[in-house]
Amino acid sequence: MEVTGKLVKKLQAESGTSKAGKPWEKQTVIIDNGNEFNNLIAVSAFGEEKIKHLNKLEVGMEVAILCNVYSREYNGKYYHNIDGYHFTNQSNAKKPTDFITSDDVPF
């Protein structure tokens, strides 16, 4: 799934230790997708490498984030996660119409 919109907030990085004794680290950002309702989406990055890529993005940028969306059950309730794995600055991205000019046409 791809989430696109304006990066409006970066939350503080979190870290801890799993039940198995392994350290973990995550950071969450808030994206405004521009919809009239339910426009804010929280996307998390887990692990040092993904957080490094996430931190190349800055508040105010138009971004695209590829995500895995999943749910898990705990005590009869379901909790949802949106985990980002590819982070792109779209602020300077060309629009599809920008790619073809009259000079590019062979006839």
N, C-alpha and C positions, 0 to 999 in steps of 0.2 A: 504494500500500500504506500502511496506517496502523499505526504502532507505538504502543502504549499501555503505560503503567506508571509506575513511580516513578523520577524522575531521581536517580541515586545518585552520579554523578560528572561533573564538567566538566574536560576536559583543557585544557592550555594551547593557546592559539591558535598556529597555524603559518602561516608565510608564505614566499614564495620568488618566483622568476622562472621562467616557462615557457621552453621551447626557442625560442618565438617572441619572447621578450623582454618578455612581459607579466607584470606582478606578479599574484600570487594570494594568497589568504588563506583559511584554513579553521579551524574549531573542531569538536571532536568531544565528544559527551556519551554517557554510558553509561546505558541504561534497563534497569531490572529489570522484566520483563513478568509476574513472579509465577509462571511455570511451574516445575515441580519440577526439570526438567533444561533445559539450554541457555537459561537465563533472562536472561542479559545480552546486550544488543544495543547495538552502537556505531553511532551515527548522526552523520554529519558535515554541517556547514553550510558552503557555499562562497560567498564573496563578502561584502562589507561589509554589505549590506542584510539578508541572511539571518542573519548572525552577530548583527546588532543585535536581530533578533526572537528569536533563540535566547537571548540574554543577558537577556531579560525573565523567563526561567524560572530557578528556583533549585533547588538540591539539596534533595530531600525532597518536592518537588511531584509530584502525579500529573499526567502530561502525555499529550498525544496529538500525534504528529508524522506528517504526511503525507510520504511518501518515494518516491523513485525508486530501484529496486534494479536493478543491472546488473552484468555480468561482462565482463572483458576478458582477452585472452590475451597472454602475454609469455613467449617462449622455451618454449612448450609447456605452460606452467602457466596456470591461470585464477585471477584475482584478483577479489574481489567488493567492491562499494561500495554503501553505503546512504546516499543523499544526501537530507537533509531539506529541505523547501521551505515548510512551513507548521507553525508551532509554537504549541501551545495549552496553557494551564494548565487542567487538568481538576479541580483540587482543590476548587473551589467550584462546579463545574458541576452543574446539576440533573439528577437521574435522571428517566427517562421518566415514572415514576409521580408525580413532583413537579409535573408540568405541569397535571394535571387534578384539580380538587377538586370536591366536591359543589356548591359555589357556582357553578362554571363550566357545569354541565349546564343546558340550557335548559328542561327539563321537571321 
